[in-house]
């Protein structure tokens, strides 16, 4: 099943890539397409969670109260973490020769940085600047995507050069 889904996604990306071939390397295109799809999925889930599940209400956990815009982020995160990792590993950065668990650990580290950026920027945009939460999430996402691409390409899914290859 995994290979069938992987082939389907790659086939779809192949069809669209022909329009961008002159402008982008294949890996960058795949990252943009997969990241864009995962980001759209993230924003869609965030919107549904914030507006309809949480109904814009503060979440009271007894020992702490979490604002709806932060709670929506927390609830949506595990889903888009998983889809983002799988798309990165099996569609975008397939040449990485690091072990899967190393990739997952590094992906987690990279995502922790992204969480910090998300939290800080959402607080800034919503609570300081007074912007609408979904619009704030879109602005935050632009910054986080740039950070994530650099980290994933050069850290999480890098290609490890073996000593015998370095000579």
C-alpha positions in Angstrom: 0.0 0.0 0.0 2.8 2.4 0.9 4.5 2.0 -2.5 1.2 2.3 -4.3 0.5 5.7 -2.6 4.1 6.8 -3.1 3.9 5.9 -6.9 0.6 7.8 -7.2 1.9 10.9 -5.6 5.1 10.8 -7.6 3.1 10.3 -10.8 1.0 13.3 -10.0 4.1 15.4 -9.2 5.7 14.2 -12.5 2.8 15.5 -14.5 2.9 19.0 -12.8 6.7 19.2 -12.8 6.9 19.5 -16.6 5.6 23.0 -16.2 8.3 24.0 -13.7 11.2 22.0 -15.0 13.0 25.1 -16.4 12.7 26.9 -13.1 13.2 24.5 -10.2 15.2 21.5 -9.4 13.1 18.4 -8.9 13.7 18.1 -5.1 12.8 21.8 -4.6 9.6 21.3 -6.6 8.7 18.2 -4.7 9.3 20.0 -1.4 7.2 22.9 -2.4 4.4 20.7 -3.7 4.3 18.3 -0.7 4.9 21.1 1.8 2.2 23.2 0.1 -0.3 20.4 0.3 0.6 19.6 3.9 0.4 23.3 4.8 -3.0 23.7 3.1 -4.1 20.6 5.0 -2.7 22.1 8.3 -4.5 25.4 7.7 -7.7 23.6 6.8 -7.6 21.5 10.0 -6.6 24.5 12.1 -9.6 26.5 10.7 -12.0 23.6 11.4 -10.6 23.0 14.9 -10.6 26.7 15.9 -14.0 27.6 14.5 -16.1 24.5 14.8 -14.5 22.1 17.3 -13.3 24.6 19.8 -15.8 27.3 18.7 -13.2 30.0 19.4 -13.5 29.2 23.2 -10.7 29.0 25.7 -9.8 25.4 26.6 -9.8 24.9 30.4 -7.7 21.9 31.6 -8.1 22.6 35.3 -4.5 23.6 36.0 -4.2 25.8 32.9 -6.3 27.6 30.4 -5.2 27.6 26.7 -6.5 30.2 24.3 -8.4 28.7 21.3 -5.9 29.7 18.7 -3.0 27.9 20.6 -5.2 24.9 21.4 -6.2 24.5 17.8 -2.5 24.4 16.9 -1.8 21.8 19.6 -4.6 19.6 18.4 -3.7 19.8 14.7 0.0 19.3 15.2 0.3 15.5 15.5 -1.6 15.0 12.3 0.5 17.3 10.2 3.7 16.3 11.9 3.0 12.7 10.7 2.0 13.6 7.1 4.9 16.1 6.8 7.5 13.5 7.8 6.1 10.8 5.6 6.0 13.1 2.6 9.5 14.4 3.2 10.9 10.9 3.7 9.1 9.1 0.9 8.5 11.8 -1.7 11.0 14.7 -1.4 14.2 13.6 0.3 14.4 10.0 -0.9 18.1 10.1 -1.5 18.9 10.5 2.2 20.9 7.5 3.5 20.4 8.2 7.1 18.4 5.6 9.1 14.7 6.2 9.4 14.8 6.6 13.2 17.7 9.2 12.8 15.6 11.1 10.3 12.5 10.9 12.6 14.6 12.1 15.6 16.1 15.0 13.6 12.7 15.8 12.1 11.4 16.1 15.6 14.2 18.5 16.6 13.5 20.6 13.5 9.8 20.6 14.3 10.5 21.6 17.9 12.1 24.8 16.4 9.1 25.2 14.2 6.8 24.8 17.2 8.7 27.6 19.0 8.4 29.8 16.0 4.7 29.0 15.6 3.9 29.7 19.2 5.9 32.9 19.3 4.6 34.2 16.1 0.9 33.2 16.8 1.1 35.0 20.1 2.7 38.0 18.5 0.3 38.3 15.6 -2.9 37.5 17.5 -2.4 38.9 21.0 0.0 41.8 20.2 -0.9 42.8 16.7 -4.6 41.9 17.0 -4.8 40.0 13.7 -7.4 37.3 13.0 -6.1 33.9 14.1 -6.4 32.1 10.7 -4.6 34.9 8.9 -2.0 34.9 11.7 -1.5 31.2 11.1 -0.9 31.8 7.4 1.7 34.5 8.1 3.4 32.3 10.6 3.5 29.4 8.2 5.4 31.4 5.6 8.3 32.0 8.1 8.2 28.4 9.4 8.3 26.9 5.9 11.6 28.7 5.0 13.1 27.6 8.3 11.9 24.0 7.8 13.2 23.7 4.2 16.8 24.6 5.2 16.8 22.3 8.3 15.3 19.4 6.4 17.6 19.6 3.4 20.8 20.1 5.3 20.1 18.3 8.6 17.2 16.0 8.8 17.4 14.3 5.4 21.0 15.1 4.5 23.0 12.6 2.5 25.7 11.2 4.7 29.0 10.9 2.9 30.9 7.7 3.9 34.6 7.9 4.5 35.3 5.7 1.5 33.3 8.2 -0.7 35.1 11.2 0.6 38.5 10.2 -0.7 
